[in-house]
Amino acid sequence: MNLFLRQFIRQWLCVALAALAPVVLVAFLSIPYSLGGHPGDDRTTAALGTQHMT
């Protein structure tokens, strides 16, 4: 493999991972916070009582 191509791929992967890291961090922190827990976890009775009954 050409040295220039190897450096280009390494730099591209570093930039892609640096751009993807904040997206993953925000998604895995904000989604469970807005849902009141992790998806799949049992909900507490306090969280179930806040629903609007129509």
Secondary structure, DSSP 4 states (H G I P E B T S, - for coil): --HHHHHHHHHHHHHHHHHHHHHHHHHHHHHHHHHTS-TTSPPPHHHHTTS---
